[in-house]
Amino acid sequence: MTSAELHGDELIAQRHLRAEPERVWAAFTSPASIAAFWGGSHATVPPESVSVDLRPGGEFALDTRAPDGRTRRLRFVYVSVTAPRELVFDESVTGLRTTVTVQSAGDGTDLTVHQRRLPPELRTAQAVDGLASILDALAAHLQHHQPTQGRRTP
């Protein structure tokens, strides 16, 4: 289960995932995996819209498509990339900074997504629920896309 809390201009979500840290890292850095979970329960992400230039200064971009058909382009710039432990990226229009922390924990991985400098329009219960649904979708994606025995996943 995902826990997510809003504290002023910060949103923090945490979830334990039954997957190795390398698989969680790959999910956050592979365009196909990002498309599979990023929209959570509130949007879809067309796989062809996702681009990842995984390096400090590189861009991570995707389109989200709402149920009513509206599409929104999201663009982020990587600030730091410390594989397979931490990603930090900024959304240049709003100044939102997101830190994704991946930590080995017992039978899987503890994942924390910490968003700072949320603009006022994202300081809502809907934003909290949206981030939680993204991590729930990530957990489902990892569960349904188990690595084939004897093969490593990207």
VOPA-179702 format. One line per 8 residues: number of its first residue (from 1); their letters; for each residue x, y, z of C-alpha. Coordinates in steps of 0.001 Angstrom, whole numbers, always signed. Layout:
<recs>
NUM> a> X,Y,Z; ...
</recs>
This chain:
<recs>
1> mtsaelhg> +0,+0,+0; +1231,+3470,-836; +1325,+6192,+1780; +1327,+9774,+540; +1233,+13018,+2509; +1190,+16700,+1659; +3174,+19084,+3879; +2960,+22663,+2627
9> deliaqrh> +4758,+22740,-714; +6082,+19172,-370; +4457,+15867,-1293; +6028,+12619,-90; +4895,+9157,-1171; +6361,+5859,+19; +5793,+2278,-974; +7422,-1086,-381
17> lraeperv> +7746,-3016,-3636; +8364,-6747,-3978; +11036,-6274,-6612; +14792,-5852,-6548; +16108,-2271,-6590; +17528,-2794,-10094; +14042,-3636,-11435; +12516,-585,-9753
25> waaftspa> +15306,+1585,-11174; +14734,+123,-14646; +11014,+886,-14366; +11772,+4572,-13684; +14319,+4825,-16501; +12869,+2658,-19305; +10420,+4397,-21680; +8210,+1284,-22015
33> siaafwgg> +7921,+854,-18246; +7312,+4558,-17647; +4447,+4427,-20157; +2998,+1402,-18343; +2643,+3058,-14918; +3164,+6847,-15024; -469,+7819,-15582; -1648,+5863,-12555
41> shatvppe> -5429,+5611,-12448; -6024,+9122,-13812; -4327,+9107,-17240; -2642,+6983,-19875; +778,+7548,-21366; +1252,+6670,-25048; +4486,+4620,-25180; +5739,+6487,-28258
49> svsvdlrp> +5545,+9787,-26334; +8149,+8813,-23719; +11759,+9885,-24151; +14569,+9417,-21644; +18045,+10963,-21856; +19351,+9527,-18579; +22146,+11906,-17576; +22412,+15139,-15605
57> ggefaldt> +21073,+17827,-17934; +19200,+15229,-20025; +15460,+15471,-20600; +12749,+13062,-19580; +9445,+13771,-21349; +6053,+12143,-21854; +2452,+12855,-22777; -399,+12166,-20382
65> rapdgrtr> -3859,+11590,-21828; -6828,+12216,-19529; -10035,+10140,-19820; -11677,+13057,-21663; -8938,+12904,-24328; -6996,+16001,-23270; -3257,+15499,-23702; -578,+17290,-21713
73> rlrfvyvs> +3161,+17189,-22423; +5345,+16870,-19332; +9052,+17682,-19512; +11651,+17184,-16813; +15407,+17757,-16689; +17587,+15356,-14726; +19581,+17130,-12012; +21356,+13994,-10791
81> vtaprelv> +21365,+10314,-11675; +22867,+7893,-9150; +22078,+4387,-10431; +20365,+2419,-8996; +19645,+4549,-5925; +18434,+8043,-6733; +16988,+10196,-9503; +16457,+13930,-9136
89> fdesvtgl> +14615,+15853,-11845; +13035,+19281,-12229; +9952,+20402,-14121; +11107,+23699,-15604; +7725,+25426,-16016; +6667,+25141,-12345; +10044,+24621,-10659; +8813,+21366,-9127
97> rttvtvqs> +11710,+19132,-8028; +11190,+15376,-7697; +13592,+13018,-5920; +13066,+9276,-6405; +14942,+7159,-3846; +15294,+3389,-4307; +16550,+1416,-1291; +16982,-2328,-841
105> agdgtdlt> +14794,-3591,+2005; +14330,-7225,+3006; +12217,-8936,+364; +12251,-6015,-2051; +12660,-2266,-2281; +11511,+758,-335; +10650,+3541,-2759; +10244,+7194,-1794
113> vhqrrlpp> +9086,+9927,-4162; +9607,+13378,-2659; +8297,+16376,-4565; +9370,+19851,-3455; +8302,+23355,-4497; +4818,+22256,-5509; +2947,+25120,-7141; -306,+26041,-5342
121> elrtaqav> -2470,+24209,-7922; -722,+20922,-6993; -1139,+21280,-3221; -4360,+19283,-3267; -5806,+15967,-2164; -6168,+15129,-5862; -2379,+15488,-6339; -1761,+13261,-3309
129> dglasild> -4137,+10620,-4693; -2583,+10963,-8154; +963,+10290,-6931; -244,+7372,-4792; -2044,+5878,-7814; +1153,+6139,-9884; +3072,+4127,-7277; +202,+1629,-7058
137> alaahlqh> +355,+1251,-10854; +4135,+785,-10613; +3637,-2039,-8095; +1106,-3723,-10400; +3428,-3292,-13396; +6338,-4887,-11528; +4122,-7749,-10325; +2729,-8506,-13804
145> hqptqgrr> +6061,-8175,-15601; +8207,-10601,-13655; +11625,-11347,-15142; +11867,-14605,-17046; +13953,-17119,-15102; +17501,-17197,-16395; +17148,-13795,-18132; +17929,-10393,-16731
153> tp> +15433,-7590,-17172; +16655,-4295,-18604
</recs>
